[in-house]
């Protein structure tokens, strides 16, 4: 048997002191930006540390109270929907760019629900695992801000509207209401009066904002056949809802509220007394929109001849399907960068802020067009 290879030896402060010809205490002062050494000595120590490939020990940083050099991100969503979700991949890419510049690590975990997410925060805080956290998917009834306030853990909420009840938390948010209004403006101008919004997870703050805005826009225009149906963001549920609404069905449990209808996929089958077929569909992500186009085509409907389609998140997927999908576009990577910069600012002792990113811009492509007569006419 070959001899077991010994692990490489990490350089220490003692090694730096010997190479630089100074004491270990001088090395500590120099590397930790503390007074007690001259600038000439400080520069020499840093050059030697770089030559040797020395890096500070995370465990030592924690023991000295300097932090873990790591931030956390917990995602409470169905794990099987994440692999094809372009939004989170781009968001994390932007976050990582900023953290890499600061030599900060990202600790990422997927959990079942918000209760599990809160348990993770408590454990991370108790174990000094992270210096701060990035919080995604704000809820309408959200226990996380109170918990983070209680723990004193620096945090940036991504996607939530500013909240005066939690002045210690920073917020980076987008105007979902303005984006939905722009979509309805476009579809209304094309003559569409029957619109179905195939939404994401119920209870998410941005889902509720989009639904409320759709209601308000429908009321303002007198559109009586506009409804929202929540899903799990998956292609399977996106396709399932598309089939039901295009076949003229409604879901059991739908409630008419001010000209709009809410529902939940899977609560029932299409009913005999279903409403008229929609002429436009708005999907809360690109994956559901692509699945919806495939489902509509299988049923014999033409896009956009019979039904127009808009995807909330623009991505390469929207340009890989025929017809190309009209979509709301935003710089999601920059969204992630902004959130990470706000968190590093908090870690540096800066004040909590509410930062608004640009409103997503509607890009009109081949999947939207004038409202046609279709099987049920206008």
Secondary structure as UniProt FT lines:
FT   HELIX           13..20
FT   HELIX           24..31
FT   TURN            32..33
FT   HELIX           39..52
FT   HELIX           58..63
FT   TURN            64..65
FT   STRAND          70..76
FT   HELIX           79..81
FT   TURN            82..84
FT   HELIX           86..101
FT   TURN            102..103
FT   STRAND          105..111
FT   HELIX           114..126
FT   TURN            127..128
FT   STRAND          132..135
FT   HELIX           144..151
FT   STRAND          154..158
FT   HELIX           164..166
FT   TURN            167..168
FT   STRAND          170..173
FT   HELIX           176..189
FT   TURN            190..191
FT   STRAND          194..199
FT   TURN            202..203
FT   HELIX           205..221
FT   STRAND          225..230
FT   HELIX           235..246
FT   TURN            247..248
FT   TURN            252..253
FT   STRAND          255..257
FT   TURN            258..259
FT   STRAND          260..264
FT   TURN            265..266
FT   TURN            272..273
FT   STRAND          280..283
FT   HELIX           286..298
FT   TURN            299..300
FT   TURN            303..306
FT   STRAND          308..311
FT   HELIX           316..319
FT   STRAND          326..329
FT   HELIX           332..347
FT   TURN            348..349
FT   STRAND          354..356
FT   STRAND          361..363
FT   TURN            366..367
FT   TURN            374..376
//
